[in-house]
Amino acid sequence: MKRRNFIKITAAGSSALAISGMASCQNKQAPPSKTKTRTVKPFVLDEITIPELQAGMESGKYSSRSICKMYLQRIKDIDQSGPELNSVIELNPDALLIADQLDNERKQGKRRSPLHGIPVMIKDNIDTADKMQTTAGSLALAGSIAREDSFVARKLREAGAVIIAKTNLSEWANFRSTHSTSGWSGRGGQTKNPYALNRNPCGSSSGSGVAVSANLCPVAIGTETDGSIVCPSSANGIVGIKPTVGLIGRSGIIPISHTQDTAGPMARTVTDAALLLGVLTGTDSRDMVTRGSVGKSYTDYTRFLDKNGLQGKRIGVARNHLGYHPGVDKLMETAIEEMKQSGAEIVDPAGLETRGQYGAEEYEVLLYEFKDGLNKYLANLPENIAVRSLEDLIRFNKDHADTEMPYFGQEILIAAQEKGGLDSPAYQKALKKMKTLAGKKGIDATLQKFSLDAIVAPTGAPAWFTDWVNGDHFMGGSSSPAACAGYPSITIPAGFVRGLPVGISFFASAWQEPLLIKLAYAFEQSTLHRKPPRYLTEVQYS
């Protein structure tokens, strides 16, 4: 996550993504360009949805093994070669064996969930007790095999999903340097944006966003502290859900902030995102925050998919989250008209009065919580891992600067190491101010003042050039209010700026995932803005 943006306006952060009525986006192409593209051969599973895959397995057209094999070949063709998207950091060597077991269960009449036999990718800061490592992209944790599954991995396995691979990410969920480049890690290298290969995929769930967008998998798991699901979802033209903190257990996820961290689904359609979200909910015995979700979570969010979901809803436009890019502003005006045509009542402007007033406090909170959480995580790693504390990590990076710090440093790690414990008055003061200004006096106050169902804003700017000299070039975004408050948000494609996708975000108060899914689905179905990438070598400006 980019610290420079906290000092500005906490813009687009990067830290650490009815079934029968679902319209398919197959065979649609992104806007034409005169620019050269990298040749990518057609893929039989392009833009296919989870319901379509399940129908194929039920009819015998596909099996979990055949689907996994096709995706593994796709990864080989365009992620490891061809355009070399570099979104996958490690393949699961047991994926086909797991698929075989799930195929046998299906033959015996057992279907665990709507994800039975479906390949899923998972970000490389989420523990999996298998043959894959969990490293947060850092060479310091190379060889680290988790002793037990994270809550997320366990829920996926119980649902019958095949964890086919782990995705690359911005190292340490982009909480390492004030001049970092999103999508880069010491272990995984640089992930590319499939819409324009010289553009950035945003982070920190870069690999998850790219893998879904490029049809390397049906769905993936990302994590967010502030922007790391919604920003890569927007930049890669997909749907991302940042849930209420506590809806999904965080045990086994390499932490930044116990106040803001959450995992979430990243998918090409709202339907698939809703299906994935439903299998991830539940109380986590190692994450007490999830107790707050009892009676407020669902195992099936597809019940909220309503094509008429915008009808009669009062949507407030957070206009003070616009103005940083004319192309984004134009898309936002179009989206407002599209929502009106779908029956929404638009309240404009309805900006959050506290915008930009708590960025410094958020950064302070994250520094304290990162030190506390990471030290606890590292202390419990397997004995073969020498790095046991944040102090050890800083030393490792210095000793291996040629591979770990060839482009940017570790200023944030050093700043976190200098902090005290969570009993510090400075931490407590910053936490209280941030939560109040983002939640009670921010989102909640705006919803109440204008009698709104939800607030809408552009998710972020079009993808910027990947720049290892200067780092990321964020222009603006809307992730911070929901991130700091711990509230849910959902981003969906809203169109293109010169061939680069841009998303629109809906957010509301805690536990309002059903409402946001309803709104997002209605917008998606009335617009169908998602179009697959064309692997341009660069964006055409005229």
C-alpha positions as CSV (number, residue, x, y, z in Angstrom):
1,M,0.0,0.0,0.0
2,K,1.4,3.4,-1.0
3,R,2.2,5.6,1.9
4,R,2.6,8.8,-0.2
5,N,-1.1,8.7,-0.8
6,F,-2.0,8.9,2.9
7,I,-0.2,12.2,3.1
8,K,-2.1,13.4,0.0
9,I,-5.8,12.3,0.2
10,T,-5.5,8.5,0.9
11,A,-6.5,8.0,-2.6
12,A,-6.4,4.6,-4.3
13,G,-4.5,2.5,-1.8
14,S,-2.7,-0.7,-2.5
15,S,-2.2,-3.0,0.4
16,A,-1.8,-5.8,2.2
17,L,-11.0,-8.8,-5.2
18,A,-29.9,-15.1,-10.4
19,I,-27.5,-17.7,-11.8
20,S,-29.7,-18.6,-14.7
21,G,-30.1,-15.0,-15.7
22,M,-26.3,-14.3,-15.8
23,A,-25.4,-12.9,-19.2
24,S,-22.1,-14.1,-20.6
25,C,-19.5,-11.6,-21.9
26,Q,-17.9,-14.1,-24.2
27,N,-16.6,-13.1,-27.6
28,K,-16.7,-9.3,-26.8
29,Q,-13.5,-7.4,-27.4
30,A,-12.0,-4.3,-25.8
31,P,-12.1,-1.1,-27.8
32,P,-10.0,-1.3,-31.0
33,S,-6.5,0.2,-31.2
34,K,-4.0,0.7,-33.9
35,T,-1.3,-0.5,-31.5
36,K,0.4,-3.8,-31.9
37,T,-0.8,-6.7,-29.7
38,R,0.9,-9.8,-28.5
39,T,-0.5,-12.8,-30.2
40,V,-2.6,-14.8,-27.8
41,K,-4.4,-17.8,-29.3
42,P,-8.2,-18.3,-28.6
43,F,-9.0,-20.1,-25.4
44,V,-12.0,-22.4,-25.1
45,L,-12.8,-21.2,-21.6
46,D,-12.5,-17.5,-22.3
47,E,-15.0,-15.5,-20.1
48,I,-16.7,-18.7,-18.9
49,T,-18.6,-18.4,-15.6
50,I,-18.8,-20.7,-12.7
51,P,-22.5,-21.6,-13.5
52,E,-21.4,-22.5,-17.0
53,L,-18.5,-24.6,-15.8
54,Q,-20.8,-26.4,-13.4
55,A,-23.3,-27.1,-16.2
56,G,-20.5,-28.4,-18.3
57,M,-19.4,-30.8,-15.5
58,E,-22.9,-31.9,-14.9
59,S,-23.5,-32.7,-18.6
60,G,-20.1,-34.5,-18.9
61,K,-18.7,-32.0,-21.3
62,Y,-16.1,-31.1,-18.7
63,S,-14.6,-32.6,-15.6
64,S,-12.7,-30.8,-12.9
65,R,-9.5,-32.4,-14.2
66,S,-10.1,-31.3,-17.8
67,I,-10.9,-27.8,-16.7
68,C,-7.8,-27.6,-14.5
69,K,-5.6,-29.0,-17.3
70,M,-6.9,-26.3,-19.7
71,Y,-6.2,-23.5,-17.2
72,L,-2.7,-24.9,-16.5
73,Q,-2.0,-24.9,-20.2
74,R,-3.3,-21.3,-20.4
75,I,-0.9,-20.3,-17.7
76,K,1.9,-21.9,-19.5
77,D,0.9,-20.2,-22.8
78,I,0.5,-16.6,-21.7
79,D,1.6,-16.2,-18.1
80,Q,4.9,-18.1,-18.2
81,S,5.5,-17.3,-21.9
82,G,3.9,-15.3,-24.7
83,P,3.0,-11.9,-23.1
84,E,4.5,-13.3,-19.9
85,L,1.9,-11.7,-17.6
86,N,3.8,-13.2,-14.6
87,S,0.7,-13.3,-12.4
88,V,1.2,-16.8,-11.0
89,I,4.0,-17.2,-8.5
90,E,3.6,-20.9,-7.9
91,L,1.5,-23.8,-9.2
92,N,-0.1,-26.4,-7.0
93,P,1.6,-29.7,-8.0
94,D,-1.3,-31.7,-6.6
95,A,-4.0,-29.7,-8.4
96,L,-4.9,-32.5,-10.8
97,L,-5.0,-35.1,-8.1
98,I,-7.4,-33.0,-6.1
99,A,-9.5,-32.5,-9.2
100,D,-9.6,-36.3,-9.7
101,Q,-10.9,-36.7,-6.1
102,L,-13.6,-34.1,-6.7
103,D,-14.6,-35.7,-10.0
104,N,-15.0,-39.1,-8.2
105,E,-17.2,-37.4,-5.6
106,R,-19.4,-35.9,-8.3
107,K,-19.8,-39.4,-9.9
108,Q,-21.0,-40.6,-6.5
109,G,-23.6,-37.9,-6.4
110,K,-21.8,-35.6,-4.0
111,R,-21.6,-31.9,-4.8
112,R,-20.1,-29.9,-1.9
113,S,-21.0,-26.4,-3.1
114,P,-21.3,-24.3,-6.3
115,L,-17.5,-24.2,-6.3
116,H,-17.2,-28.0,-6.4
117,G,-14.3,-28.8,-8.9
118,I,-13.8,-25.1,-9.7
119,P,-10.1,-23.9,-10.0
120,V,-9.4,-21.0,-7.7
121,M,-6.2,-19.0,-7.3
122,I,-5.1,-17.6,-4.0
123,K,-2.8,-14.7,-3.1
124,D,0.7,-15.6,-1.9
125,N,0.2,-14.1,1.6
126,I,-2.5,-16.7,2.5
127,D,-1.3,-19.9,4.2
128,T,-1.9,-23.2,2.5
129,A,-0.8,-26.4,4.3
130,D,0.2,-28.2,1.1
131,K,3.3,-28.2,-1.1
132,M,3.0,-24.5,-2.0
133,Q,5.0,-21.8,-0.1
134,T,3.5,-18.7,1.6
135,T,6.0,-15.9,1.2
136,A,4.2,-12.5,0.6
137,G,6.5,-12.4,-2.4
138,S,9.6,-12.1,-0.2
139,L,12.8,-14.2,-0.6
140,A,13.1,-13.9,3.2
141,L,10.3,-16.5,3.5
142,A,11.3,-18.8,0.6
143,G,10.7,-22.4,1.6
144,S,8.0,-21.5,4.2
145,I,5.3,-24.1,4.2
146,A,2.4,-23.4,6.5
147,R,1.7,-25.8,9.3
148,E,-2.0,-25.4,8.8
149,D,-4.4,-23.9,6.3
150,S,-5.6,-20.4,6.7
151,F,-9.3,-20.0,7.3
152,V,-9.7,-19.0,3.7
153,A,-7.9,-22.0,2.3
154,R,-9.9,-24.3,4.6
155,K,-13.2,-22.9,3.5
156,L,-12.2,-23.3,-0.1
157,R,-11.2,-26.9,0.3
158,E,-14.4,-27.7,2.3
159,A,-16.4,-26.1,-0.6
160,G,-14.6,-28.5,-3.1
161,A,-12.7,-25.8,-4.9
162,V,-9.3,-26.7,-6.4
163,I,-6.6,-24.3,-5.2
164,I,-4.7,-24.4,-8.5
165,A,-2.0,-21.8,-7.8
166,K,-0.8,-18.9,-5.8
167,T,-0.6,-15.5,-7.3
168,N,2.1,-12.9,-7.3
169,L,1.6,-9.7,-5.4
170,S,3.2,-6.4,-4.4
171,E,5.7,-7.7,-1.9
172,W,4.5,-7.6,1.7
173,A,1.2,-6.4,0.3
174,N,2.9,-3.2,-0.8
175,F,3.7,-2.2,2.8
176,R,7.5,-1.9,2.4
177,S,8.5,1.3,0.6
178,T,7.2,4.8,-0.1
179,H,8.4,4.4,-3.7
180,S,7.5,0.8,-4.5
181,T,6.1,-0.5,-7.8
182,S,2.9,-2.4,-7.5
183,G,2.9,-5.9,-8.8
184,W,6.6,-6.5,-8.1
185,S,8.0,-8.9,-5.6
186,G,11.5,-10.2,-5.0
187,R,10.4,-13.8,-5.4
188,G,7.9,-13.3,-8.2
189,G,9.2,-10.4,-10.3
190,Q,6.8,-7.9,-12.1
191,T,3.2,-8.7,-13.0
192,K,1.9,-7.0,-16.1
193,N,-1.4,-5.5,-17.0
194,P,-3.0,-7.6,-19.8
195,Y,-4.7,-4.6,-21.4
196,A,-1.4,-2.9,-22.0
197,L,1.7,-4.8,-21.1
198,N,3.7,-1.8,-20.2
199,R,1.1,-0.6,-17.7
200,N,0.7,-1.5,-14.1
201,P,-1.8,-4.0,-12.7
202,C,-2.1,-2.0,-9.4
203,G,-1.7,-3.8,-6.1
204,S,-1.2,-5.5,-3.9
205,S,-3.5,-8.3,-5.2
206,S,-1.9,-7.7,-8.6
207,G,-1.6,-11.3,-9.6
208,S,-5.1,-12.2,-8.6
209,G,-6.5,-9.4,-10.6
210,V,-4.5,-10.2,-13.7
211,A,-5.1,-13.9,-13.5
212,V,-8.9,-13.5,-13.4
213,S,-8.9,-10.9,-16.2
214,A,-6.7,-12.9,-18.5
215,N,-8.8,-16.0,-18.0
216,L,-6.1,-18.0,-16.2
217,C,-8.7,-19.0,-13.7
218,P,-12.4,-18.4,-13.1
219,V,-12.0,-16.6,-9.8
220,A,-9.3,-15.7,-7.3
221,I,-8.8,-14.5,-3.7
222,G,-7.2,-11.1,-3.0
223,T,-6.6,-9.3,0.3
224,E,-7.1,-5.7,1.1
225,T,-6.0,-3.2,3.7
226,D,-6.8,-0.2,1.7
227,G,-7.4,-0.6,-2.1
228,S,-5.7,-3.9,-2.7
229,I,-8.8,-5.7,-4.0
230,V,-10.6,-2.9,-5.6
231,C,-7.7,-1.1,-7.3
232,P,-6.4,-4.2,-9.2
233,S,-9.9,-5.2,-10.0
234,S,-10.6,-1.8,-11.5
235,A,-7.3,-1.6,-13.4
236,N,-7.8,-5.1,-14.8
237,G,-11.5,-4.8,-15.7
238,I,-13.0,-7.2,-13.2
239,V,-15.3,-7.3,-10.2
240,G,-13.8,-7.1,-6.7
241,I,-15.6,-7.3,-3.3
242,K,-13.9,-5.8,-0.2
243,P,-16.1,-7.3,2.6
244,T,-16.9,-5.9,6.0
245,V,-13.9,-6.6,8.3
246,G,-15.0,-9.8,10.2
247,L,-17.1,-11.3,7.4
248,I,-14.1,-13.6,6.4
249,G,-11.6,-15.0,8.9
250,R,-8.1,-13.6,8.7
251,S,-6.2,-16.4,10.4
252,G,-3.3,-17.6,8.3
253,I,-3.0,-14.4,6.3
254,I,0.3,-12.5,6.6
255,P,-1.0,-9.3,8.3
256,I,-0.7,-5.6,8.0
257,S,-3.6,-4.4,10.1
258,H,-6.1,-6.3,12.3
259,T,-8.3,-3.2,12.0
260,Q,-8.5,-3.1,8.2
261,D,-7.2,-6.4,6.7
262,T,-9.7,-8.7,4.9
263,A,-9.7,-11.3,2.1
264,G,-12.2,-11.0,-0.7
265,P,-13.3,-12.4,-4.0
266,M,-12.1,-11.2,-7.4
267,A,-14.1,-12.4,-10.5
268,R,-15.2,-11.4,-14.0
269,T,-18.9,-11.2,-13.0
270,V,-20.9,-10.2,-10.0
271,T,-22.5,-13.7,-10.0
272,D,-19.1,-15.4,-9.7
273,A,-18.0,-13.0,-7.0
274,A,-21.1,-13.6,-5.0
275,L,-20.7,-17.4,-5.3
276,L,-17.1,-17.2,-4.0
277,L,-18.1,-14.8,-1.2
278,G,-20.7,-17.2,0.1
279,V,-18.3,-20.1,0.7
280,L,-15.8,-17.9,2.6
281,T,-18.0,-16.6,5.3
282,G,-18.3,-18.0,8.9
283,T,-16.7,-17.6,12.3
284,D,-13.0,-18.2,12.6
285,S,-11.8,-19.6,16.0
286,R,-8.5,-17.8,15.4
287,D,-10.0,-14.5,14.5
288,M,-12.4,-13.2,17.2
289,V,-13.5,-10.3,15.0
290,T,-15.6,-12.8,13.0
291,R,-17.9,-13.2,15.9
292,G,-19.5,-10.0,14.9
293,S,-20.7,-11.6,11.6
294,V,-23.0,-14.0,13.4
295,G,-26.5,-13.4,12.1
296,K,-25.2,-10.9,9.5
297,S,-23.5,-13.2,7.0
298,Y,-24.8,-15.6,4.3
299,T,-23.6,-18.7,2.7
300,D,-25.4,-17.9,-0.5
301,Y,-25.2,-14.3,-1.8
302,T,-26.7,-15.2,-5.2
303,R,-30.1,-14.7,-3.7
304,F,-29.4,-10.9,-3.9
305,L,-28.7,-10.9,-7.6
306,D,-31.5,-8.7,-8.9
307,K,-31.5,-7.1,-12.4
308,N,-33.9,-4.5,-11.0
309,G,-31.7,-3.9,-7.9
310,L,-31.2,-0.2,-8.7
311,Q,-34.9,0.5,-9.0
312,G,-36.0,3.0,-6.3
313,K,-32.6,3.1,-4.6
314,R,-31.1,6.4,-3.5
315,I,-27.5,6.6,-4.6
316,G,-25.2,9.4,-3.5
317,V,-22.4,10.6,-5.7
318,A,-19.2,11.2,-3.8
319,R,-18.3,14.0,-6.2
320,N,-15.3,15.1,-4.1
321,H,-13.7,11.8,-5.1
322,L,-13.7,13.0,-8.8
323,G,-11.6,15.6,-10.6
324,Y,-8.2,13.9,-10.9
325,H,-8.8,12.5,-14.5
326,P,-11.1,13.9,-17.2
327,G,-11.6,10.5,-18.7
328,V,-12.7,9.0,-15.4
329,D,-15.0,11.9,-14.8
330,K,-16.6,11.3,-18.2
331,L,-17.2,7.7,-17.4
332,M,-18.7,8.6,-14.1
333,E,-21.2,10.9,-15.7
334,T,-22.2,8.1,-18.1
335,A,-22.5,5.7,-15.1
336,I,-24.8,8.2,-13.3
337,E,-27.1,8.3,-16.4
338,E,-27.0,4.5,-16.7
339,M,-28.1,4.2,-13.0
340,K,-30.9,6.7,-13.6
341,Q,-32.1,4.6,-16.5
342,S,-32.2,1.6,-14.3
343,G,-34.5,3.4,-11.9
344,A,-32.1,4.8,-9.3
345,E,-32.6,8.1,-7.6
346,I,-29.3,10.0,-7.8
347,V,-28.3,12.4,-5.1
348,D,-25.6,14.6,-6.5
349,P,-23.4,15.8,-4.9
350,A,-23.2,13.7,-1.7
351,G,-19.5,13.9,-0.9
352,L,-18.0,12.6,2.4
353,E,-17.2,15.7,4.4
354,T,-14.3,14.0,6.2
355,R,-12.5,13.0,3.0
356,G,-8.7,13.5,3.3
357,Q,-8.8,14.2,7.0
358,Y,-7.4,10.9,8.4
359,G,-4.7,9.7,6.0
360,A,-1.9,10.4,8.5
361,E,-3.8,8.6,11.2
362,E,-4.4,5.6,9.0
363,Y,-0.7,5.4,8.2
364,E,0.2,5.6,11.9
365,V,-2.3,2.8,12.8
366,L,-0.9,0.6,10.1
367,L,2.7,1.0,11.2
368,Y,1.8,0.0,14.8
369,E,-0.4,-2.9,13.8
370,F,2.0,-4.2,11.1
371,K,4.9,-4.4,13.6
372,D,2.7,-6.2,16.1
373,G,1.0,-8.6,13.7
374,L,4.0,-9.4,11.6
375,N,6.2,-10.2,14.6
376,K,3.5,-12.7,15.8
377,Y,3.2,-14.3,12.4
378,L,7.0,-14.6,11.9
379,A,7.6,-16.0,15.3
380,N,5.4,-19.0,14.5
381,L,6.9,-19.9,11.2
382,P,8.5,-23.3,10.6
383,E,11.9,-23.8,12.1
384,N,13.6,-23.7,8.7
385,I,12.8,-20.0,8.3
386,A,15.5,-17.8,9.8
387,V,13.5,-14.6,9.7
388,R,11.5,-14.5,13.0
389,S,10.8,-10.8,13.5
390,L,10.4,-7.5,11.7
391,E,14.0,-6.7,12.8
392,D,15.2,-9.9,11.2
393,L,13.4,-9.1,8.0
394,I,15.0,-5.6,7.7
395,R,18.4,-7.2,8.2
396,F,17.7,-9.8,5.6
397,N,16.7,-7.2,3.0
398,K,19.9,-5.3,3.7
399,D,22.0,-8.4,3.4
400,H,20.2,-9.3,0.1
401,A,19.8,-5.9,-1.3
402,D,20.7,-6.9,-4.8
403,T,17.7,-9.2,-5.1
404,E,15.3,-7.7,-2.6
405,M,15.9,-4.0,-3.1
406,P,17.1,-3.5,-6.7
407,Y,14.4,-0.8,-7.3
408,F,13.1,0.5,-4.0
409,G,13.9,0.3,-0.3
410,Q,12.2,-0.6,2.9
411,E,11.4,2.8,4.5
412,I,8.0,1.6,5.8
413,L,9.5,-1.5,7.5
414,I,12.0,0.7,9.2
415,A,9.3,3.2,10.3
416,A,7.2,0.3,11.7
417,Q,10.1,-1.2,13.6
418,E,10.6,2.2,15.4
419,K,7.0,2.1,16.8
420,G,6.1,0.9,20.2
421,G,3.3,-1.5,21.3
422,L,-0.5,-1.3,20.8
423,D,-0.8,0.2,24.3
424,S,0.8,3.4,23.0
425,P,-1.4,6.5,23.5
426,A,-0.3,7.7,20.0
427,Y,-1.7,4.5,18.4
428,Q,-4.9,4.6,20.4
429,K,-5.5,8.3,19.5
430,A,-4.9,7.7,15.8
431,L,-7.1,4.6,15.7
432,K,-10.0,6.4,17.4
433,K,-9.8,9.4,15.1
434,M,-9.4,7.3,11.9
435,K,-12.4,5.1,12.7
436,T,-14.6,8.0,13.7
437,L,-13.8,10.1,10.7
438,A,-14.1,7.3,8.2
439,G,-17.2,5.6,9.7
440,K,-19.4,7.5,12.1
441,K,-18.6,11.0,10.7
442,G,-17.8,9.8,7.2
443,I,-19.8,7.0,5.5
444,D,-22.5,6.8,8.1
445,A,-23.0,10.5,8.4
446,T,-23.3,10.9,4.6
447,L,-25.8,8.0,4.3
448,Q,-27.9,9.6,7.0
449,K,-27.7,13.2,5.9
450,F,-28.9,12.4,2.4
451,S,-31.1,9.4,3.2
452,L,-29.0,7.2,0.9
453,D,-28.9,3.5,0.4
454,A,-25.3,3.6,-0.9
455,I,-22.5,5.9,-2.1
456,V,-20.8,5.7,-5.5
457,A,-17.5,6.9,-6.7
458,P,-14.9,6.0,-9.4
459,T,-12.6,3.3,-8.0
460,G,-9.5,4.8,-9.5
461,A,-7.6,6.1,-12.5
462,P,-6.6,4.1,-15.6
463,A,-3.5,2.0,-15.2
464,W,-0.2,4.0,-15.2
465,F,3.1,3.0,-16.7
466,T,5.1,0.5,-14.6
467,D,8.1,2.6,-13.4
468,W,10.9,1.0,-11.5
469,V,12.7,4.3,-11.2
470,N,10.0,6.5,-9.6
471,G,7.5,3.9,-8.4
472,D,3.7,4.1,-8.7
473,H,1.8,7.1,-10.1
474,F,-1.5,7.1,-8.3
475,M,-3.9,9.9,-9.3
476,G,-6.9,9.3,-7.1
477,G,-9.4,6.8,-5.9
478,S,-12.1,6.0,-3.3
479,S,-11.0,3.0,-1.4
480,S,-10.0,4.6,1.9
481,P,-13.4,5.5,3.5
482,A,-14.6,1.9,3.5
483,A,-11.2,0.5,4.2
484,C,-10.6,2.7,7.3
485,A,-14.1,2.2,8.6
486,G,-14.0,-1.6,8.0
487,Y,-17.1,-1.3,5.8
488,P,-17.8,-3.2,2.5
489,S,-17.3,-2.0,-1.0
490,I,-17.6,-3.5,-4.4
491,T,-16.1,-2.4,-7.7
492,I,-17.3,-3.3,-11.2
493,P,-16.3,-2.3,-14.7
494,A,-17.6,1.1,-15.8
495,G,-15.9,1.4,-19.2
496,F,-12.6,2.3,-20.7
497,V,-10.3,5.3,-21.1
498,R,-8.2,4.8,-24.3
499,G,-8.5,1.0,-24.0
500,L,-7.7,0.9,-20.2
501,P,-10.5,-0.3,-17.9
502,V,-11.9,1.8,-15.0
503,G,-14.2,0.6,-12.3
504,I,-16.9,2.2,-10.3
505,S,-17.3,1.5,-6.5
506,F,-20.4,1.2,-4.4
507,F,-20.0,1.4,-0.6
508,A,-22.2,1.5,2.4
509,S,-22.3,0.7,6.2
510,A,-21.1,-2.5,7.8
511,W,-22.6,-5.9,6.7
512,Q,-24.3,-4.3,3.7
513,E,-22.8,-6.8,1.2
514,P,-26.3,-8.0,0.1
515,L,-27.3,-4.5,-0.9
516,L,-24.1,-3.7,-2.6
517,I,-24.2,-7.0,-4.6
518,K,-27.8,-6.2,-5.6
519,L,-26.8,-2.7,-6.9
520,A,-23.6,-3.9,-8.6
521,Y,-25.4,-6.8,-10.4
522,A,-28.1,-4.4,-11.6
523,F,-25.5,-2.0,-13.0
524,E,-23.5,-4.9,-14.5
525,Q,-26.5,-6.4,-16.3
526,S,-27.7,-3.1,-17.7
527,T,-24.3,-2.1,-19.0
528,L,-22.1,-5.2,-19.6
529,H,-18.9,-3.0,-19.6
530,R,-16.6,-6.0,-19.0
531,K,-14.5,-6.8,-22.1
532,P,-11.5,-9.2,-22.1
533,P,-8.0,-7.8,-22.6
534,R,-6.2,-7.6,-25.9
535,Y,-2.6,-7.7,-24.7
536,L,-1.6,-4.4,-26.3
537,T,2.1,-3.7,-26.2
538,E,1.2,-0.1,-25.3
539,V,-1.8,2.2,-25.3
540,Q,-2.6,4.2,-28.5
541,Y,-3.0,7.9,-27.7
542,S,-4.8,9.0,-30.9
